């Protein structure tokens, strides 16, 4: 009896002449674009400037790819350095194998560098990007479908995924764990967007909520997978990682809410054309100096009318104008004195 199932592509790559177009790479690229697009909209809504999210992503994305690959290679080293394996395969990222834990960790380092160059707080940028990252993961998981990897236990459910025979896999229908995680990530993205609007999350709490919510889903989905993995006390390594990261995210969320409640009032300073320097303080300083000079000039003018010549201000143009003004006033008074003189003679 035939059952319904999700068919898998016969190949994960299409050749456009000599150029290979790989489905896994396309899913990653689409995810990056979605994350930057949504992150940019949320950043502008928080008071940031257009393009800032993309500028920092230039740092975060390469770091994240390297971190994700490193985590995968380190935790599954037997796939690349075991007997009969070729260590060069560790660099073939298009064949799959990115650990989200390493991608987020090292990607955060790249984002920190970018934020430092722009003079903006990393937690605020992470909050704006959090739901976009979840959607990027939802897109990226379909790369596993193209590569027919990371599926779950055998099942005859209507939404089972068909897997063809290949190296280290048997033909059959299995739980589409890539689909489960993709849908879960979409749900996480909407959860973060809703909670951020409802509770005005700030100072990294929206990002912490994304991390905690993702870990909950990753924990139960990981139990369903049948691919080779390291175990600690009979539990898959990624399940332990999910537990530890979940606890850390919750602790950060709670402490941040107590120590820094509310949301950042200013997420991005007034930055000049790309030199990375904050001009807000400089403008305020210039304005204060201008007011001080105007006040000093006014005091000097009033003092020059009543005081001696030595009290005149040191600025030559002002001094000359004051002297000329005094001379004009003296000339205006002189005719009045001359006009009174004949009356005095008559008296």
C-alpha positions in Angstrom: 0.0 0.0 0.0 1.4 3.3 -1.0 1.5 6.1 1.6 1.7 9.8 1.2 5.1 11.3 1.8 7.3 14.3 1.0 9.6 13.5 -1.9 13.2 14.4 -1.7 15.1 15.9 -4.7 17.2 13.4 -6.5 20.2 15.7 -6.3 21.1 18.7 -4.2 22.9 20.5 -7.1 22.0 21.7 -10.5 24.8 22.5 -13.0 24.5 25.7 -15.0 27.2 24.9 -17.5 30.4 24.6 -15.4 28.8 26.4 -12.5 27.2 24.2 -9.7 24.1 25.7 -8.1 23.7 24.0 -4.7 20.3 23.9 -2.9 22.0 24.0 0.5 23.9 27.2 -0.3 20.8 28.9 -1.7 18.8 28.1 1.4 21.6 29.7 3.5 21.8 32.8 1.3 18.0 33.3 1.3 18.0 33.0 5.1 20.7 35.7 5.4 18.7 38.1 3.1 15.5 37.5 5.2 17.3 38.1 8.4 18.9 41.4 7.2 15.6 42.6 5.6 13.5 42.0 8.8 16.3 43.2 11.1 16.7 46.4 9.1 12.9 47.1 9.5 13.0 46.5 13.2 16.2 48.5 13.6 14.6 51.6 11.9 11.5 51.2 14.1 13.7 51.4 17.2 15.3 54.6 16.0 18.3 53.3 14.1 19.5 54.2 10.6 18.8 52.3 7.4 21.7 50.1 6.3 23.2 49.7 9.8 22.0 46.1 10.1 23.5 45.2 6.7 26.8 46.9 7.6 27.2 44.9 10.8 26.0 41.7 9.0 29.0 42.0 6.8 31.0 41.2 9.9 28.6 38.8 11.6 27.8 36.5 8.7 31.4 35.4 7.8 32.2 34.9 11.4 29.0 32.9 11.8 29.7 30.6 8.9 33.2 29.9 10.2 31.9 29.3 13.7 29.1 27.0 12.5 31.5 24.9 10.5 34.0 24.7 13.3 31.4 23.5 15.8 30.3 20.8 13.3 33.8 19.6 12.5 34.9 19.5 16.1 31.8 17.7 17.4 31.7 15.3 14.4 35.5 15.0 13.9 35.2 11.3 13.0 33.5 12.2 9.8 36.6 14.0 8.6 39.6 12.6 10.5 38.6 9.0 11.1 40.0 6.0 9.3 39.4 6.2 5.6 38.3 9.8 5.8 39.7 12.8 3.9 40.3 15.9 6.1 39.9 18.1 3.1 36.1 17.4 3.2 36.0 19.5 6.4 36.1 22.6 4.1 33.3 21.4 1.8 30.6 23.5 3.5 28.3 23.1 0.6 27.8 19.4 1.5 26.1 20.4 4.7 27.2 20.6 8.3 26.7 23.9 10.2 26.3 23.9 13.9 24.0 26.7 15.0 25.7 26.9 18.4 29.0 27.8 16.8 27.4 30.1 14.2 25.7 32.2 16.9 28.7 32.2 19.2 31.3 33.3 16.6 28.8 35.4 14.7 28.2 37.4 17.9 32.0 38.1 17.9 31.8 39.5 14.4 28.7 41.5 15.3 30.5 42.9 18.3 33.3 44.1 16.1 30.8 45.8 13.7 28.9 47.4 16.5 32.1 48.8 18.0 33.0 50.4 14.7 29.6 52.0 14.4 29.4 53.0 18.1 26.1 51.1 18.9 25.3 48.7 21.6 25.4 45.0 20.6 22.4 44.0 22.7 20.1 46.5 20.9 21.3 45.2 17.5 20.8 41.6 18.6 17.2 42.4 19.7 16.4 43.9 16.3 17.8 40.9 14.5 16.5 38.1 16.8 13.3 37.1 14.9 15.2 37.5 11.6 17.8 34.9 12.8 15.0 32.5 13.6 13.5 32.9 10.1 17.0 32.5 8.6 17.3 29.1 10.4 13.8 28.2 9.1 15.1 28.8 5.6 18.4 27.2 6.1 16.9 23.9 7.4 15.5 23.2 3.9 19.1 22.8 2.8 19.0 19.5 4.8 16.1 18.4 2.6 18.2 19.0 -0.6 21.1 17.0 0.9 18.8 14.3 2.4 20.3 14.5 5.8 19.3 15.0 9.5 16.0 13.1 9.3 14.4 11.3 12.1 13.2 7.8 12.9 11.3 5.8 10.3 7.6 6.5 10.1 4.6 6.0 7.8 3.0 9.4 8.6 1.6 11.3 5.6 4.2 14.0 6.0 7.1 11.6 6.2 10.1 12.5 4.0 11.3 10.0 1.4 15.0 9.2 1.6 16.8 7.4 -1.1 19.6 4.9 -0.5 23.1 6.4 -0.2 26.3 6.4 1.8 25.4 5.6 5.5 21.6 5.7 4.9 18.9 3.3 3.9 16.0 4.1 1.6 12.7 4.6 3.3 10.3 7.2 4.8 11.4 9.1 7.9 10.3 11.9 10.2 11.2 15.2 8.5 13.0 16.7 11.4 14.3 19.5 9.1 10.6 20.4 8.6 9.8 20.3 12.3 12.7 22.6 13.1 11.8 24.9 10.3 8.2 25.3 11.5 9.4 25.7 15.1 11.8 28.5 14.1 8.9 30.3 12.3 6.9 30.1 15.5 9.9 31.4 17.5 10.2 34.4 15.2 6.5 35.3 15.7 6.8 34.8 19.5 9.7 37.2 19.7 7.9 39.8 17.6 4.8 39.5 19.7 6.6 39.6 23.0 8.8 42.5 21.9 5.7 44.6 21.0 3.8 43.6 24.1 6.5 44.0 26.7 9.0 46.4 25.0 11.9 44.1 25.4 15.3 45.7 25.4 19.0 45.3 26.4 19.3 41.9 24.7 16.1 40.3 26.2 14.4 39.8 22.8 17.5 37.9 21.7 17.6 35.9 24.9 13.9 35.0 24.4 14.8 33.7 20.9 17.6 31.6 22.2 15.6 30.1 25.0 12.6 29.3 22.8 14.8 27.8 20.1 16.5 25.6 22.6 13.2 24.1 23.8 12.3 23.0 20.3 15.8 21.8 19.4 15.8 19.6 22.5 12.8 17.5 21.5 13.6 17.5 17.8 17.1 16.3 18.5 15.7 13.2 20.2 14.0 12.2 17.0 17.1 12.3 14.8 19.0 9.1 13.9 22.2 10.5 12.4 25.4 9.7 14.1 26.2 11.9 17.1 28.2 11.9 20.3 26.4 11.0 23.6 27.0 12.0 27.1 25.3 9.9 29.8 23.2 8.4 27.0 22.0 11.8 25.8 23.0 13.4 22.5 25.5 16.2 22.8 23.2 18.7 21.1 20.5 18.0 23.7 22.9 18.8 26.5 24.0 22.0 24.6 20.3 23.0 24.3 19.8 22.6 28.1 22.9 24.6 29.0 22.2 27.4 26.6 18.5 27.5 27.6 19.5 28.0 31.3 22.0 30.7 30.4 19.5 32.6 28.2 16.8 32.5 31.0 19.3 33.7 33.6 20.3 36.6 31.3 16.7 37.5 30.6 15.8 37.6 34.3 18.9 39.5 35.5 18.7 42.0 32.6 15.0 42.8 33.4 16.0 43.6 37.0 19.2 45.5 36.3 18.2 47.3 33.1 14.4 47.4 32.8 12.7 49.0 29.7 14.2 49.5 26.3 17.1 51.7 25.1 16.0 55.2 24.3 18.8 55.7 21.8 20.2 52.7 19.8 22.4 54.6 17.3 24.3 57.8 17.8 24.5 60.6 15.2 27.3 59.3 13.0 28.9 61.3 10.2 29.5 60.0 6.7 31.0 56.7 7.6 34.1 57.6 9.7 32.6 55.8 12.7 32.9 58.8 15.0 30.1 60.1 17.1 29.4 63.7 16.3 26.7 64.3 18.8 29.0 65.4 21.6 31.1 67.5 19.2 28.0 69.4 18.0 26.9 70.0 21.6 30.3 71.3 22.5 30.5 73.6 19.5 27.0 75.0 20.4 28.1 75.6 24.0 31.2 77.4 22.9 29.3 79.6 20.6 26.9 80.6 23.3 29.8 81.3 25.7 31.4 83.5 23.0 28.2 85.5 22.4 27.7 86.0 26.1 31.3 87.2 26.5 30.9 89.6 23.6 27.7 91.1 25.1 29.5 91.7 28.5 32.4 93.3 26.8 30.2 95.7 24.9 28.3 96.9 28.0 31.6 97.2 29.9 33.2 99.3 27.1 30.5 102.0 27.4 30.9 102.6 31.1 34.5 101.6 31.8 37.9 102.8 30.9 39.7 102.0 27.7 41.7 99.2 29.2 38.5 97.2 29.9 37.8 96.9 26.1 37.6 93.3 24.9 40.7 91.8 23.2 38.9 91.0 19.9 39.9 93.8 17.6 36.8 94.0 15.4 34.5 94.4 18.4 36.7 96.9 20.0 36.8 99.1 16.9 33.0 99.0 16.6 32.6 100.0 20.2 35.0 102.9 19.9 33.3 104.2 16.8 29.9 103.9 18.5 31.2 106.0 21.5 32.6 108.7 19.1 29.2 109.0 17.3 27.4 109.4 20.6 29.8 112.1 21.7 29.2 114.0 18.4 25.5 113.8 18.9 25.8 115.3 22.4 28.1 118.2 21.3 25.5 120.3 19.4 23.2 120.2 22.4 25.8 121.8 24.6 26.6 124.5 22.0 22.9 125.3 21.7 22.6 126.0 25.4 25.6 128.3 25.6 23.9 131.4 24.2 21.0 131.0 26.8 23.6 131.1 29.5 25.1 134.3 28.2 21.7 135.9 28.1 21.1 135.0 31.7 
